[in-house]
Amino acid sequence: MLRSTRGISTISLIILLFASGIVGAVLSYLWTAGYYVELGLKVPENTTTIAITNMTFPAENSAYFHVTVMNPTYSEADAEITKIALVGTEIGLATVNDTEPSIPYPLKRGESMTFKCNLNWGDLAGGEVNVTVFIRDGSGAASSYQTKFVKLEITDFAYNASITIKQFNITIKNRSDIPLDMSKVIIGMEEVPQNKILVNNQNITFPHRIPQNETRVLVCNWKLWNSETNTGTLGTTTKLIIETLQGYQAALLETFSDPVFLALSNVTFPATNTTQFTLRNHPQSPHGVNLSHITVTVDTQTYTVAAENTNATGFFLPKDSNITIFCEDSSFNWDTWKDKTITIRVYTTQGFLGKKEEFVP
């Protein structure tokens, strides 16, 4: 009697396992077929087809997303994944060129594969993103995903070149559902070093965390213009970018005022230890400047003219005007500098300068 009971139990177990397999297969079919039913489409017959069964867009890192693709058992044959793309009115069709595993990828009937798609989708955060998977010689798949709201915004940009060209302020706000870590501040093609950025009068280190719904005022001690080379952001339309470790950006396109152009002319060298020249503030300059000091460079030696030895120090020079500057200094020695080229520089408190190279006769 005991042997008979064991035999029946074994047979029952085999039957149960077989039945479970059939039920599982049916449920799997209905699950994947439901994808098409939800879209109002018929389940494809006699063709190779795939389905997107899962997607994840991690808000903590917008540099990638995951897509799980299934080749269901009712598919006609094995599938070859040829392309994965993000689709949207803002970006058009953006092909993912870097996936793990790499594409093209053979996907057998009844198999699934999760692809890590290395493409930054941060600009689409907070909206519904659409993903399309393409296959060779068959029916691809498309699906959508509602991403978390993430937005870092530049709410204000301020500078005043009539006071200084060595500083500007950027106000940013994290309007996201998650905290963000600021990692870079870029103006045009230049990255502002972190030791040149103050928050609440203190230097920061990157990454700098900005909690949800908080604001930061970045005081950037960084030149907007280089008068030595006449290069910089003044007089241009330049993009400001704040980058985060999570892959999101805040950007602002700013049109900067023109720089001040100062021109030196009419340099003369009297027999005594003096020199005289004219400094002009160009009529197209946006504003006047305050003269601070003067230097004369001969070979590798630079001499600073003391304030009491010139009429320039503290002088306000309006735009479209000029001043005749006198310098008298005992360190000037034309006999020693004869037949040499010297460089005269006139500095301003705003950071602009006028310079001229002159041959000493």
C-alpha positions, 0 to 999 in steps of 0.5 A: 500500500505504501509503494502504491502511494509513492507511485501516485505521488510521483506521477501527480508531481510530473503532471503538475509540473507539465501543467504549470509549464503549459500555464506559464507559456500561455500567461507569457504569451498573453502578457507579451500579446497584451502589449499589442492589444493595449496599442489596439493592434492585432498580435502579429502572425507569421512574422518576426516581432519583438516587444519592449517589456520594461524600461528604466530611466534613473533620475540619479544618472541621466547618462543612460537608460535601460530597455528590456526587449523580448522575442516572444515564442509566437515570433516567426524566427530569431530577431536581430536588433539593429537600432535603439532610438529615443523619439520626440518632437524636441530631439527628433530621432536620436540613435543610441550609438553605444549600448551594452551589449552592443548592437546589432544583437541576435535575440532568439525566440523566447529570449529577453535581453536588457540593453544599457543605452549610453545616451544622455536623456537629461533634456527630456527629464520630467516628460514622457520619453518614447523608445523605439527598437528596430530589427532586421526583416521584421516588426520592431517595438515602441514604448513610452516612459514617464520620467521624473521631473529634474530641472536645474535653472539659471535664474539670473546672471549679473555683471557690471563691466563699469565696475569690474570685468573680473567678477560675475554672479550666477544664480541657480535653482534646483527645481528637481524631485532629487538633489543635484551635485554641481560639477562644472561652471563653463562660460563659452569655451572656458571652465571656471576653476572651483577655487574661483567660485564663492558661495556665501563668501566661502570657496566651494569644492566640486561636487557641490550639492544643491538640495531640492528647491534650493538656490545658490548664488555663485560669485565667480572671480573670473575675467570676462575680458583680456585686454592684453590679447583683446579676447574674451566674452565681452562683445559676444553672445556666449552660452553659460553652462552649469553641469551636474554629476547626474548628467543634467545641465542648466544653460543660458545664452547671454549677450555681453556688452562691448569692452572698453578700448583704450589707445595710446599715442603720441609718445615722446621722450624728453631729455629728462627722466620723463615721458609723455603720451596721449591715452584715448577712450574710444567713442564706441566704448560703452562707458568711462574708466578710472585710471589706476596705475602705469607700468613701463616694461624694458626687456624683462624688467617692469617699472611701476610709476608711482602715483605721485609721479603721474597725473593719471592715477585716480583720473576718470576718463569718459568714453570718447575723450582723451588725456595727456599723461605725464610720467616723471620717475628717476628710474627712467633712463633713456640713455640705458634704454636707447635703441630698445623697445619698451611697452607702456601699459595704463591700467584701470580699476575696472580691469581694462588696460591700454598698451603700446610698444615704443622704440626709444630713439 
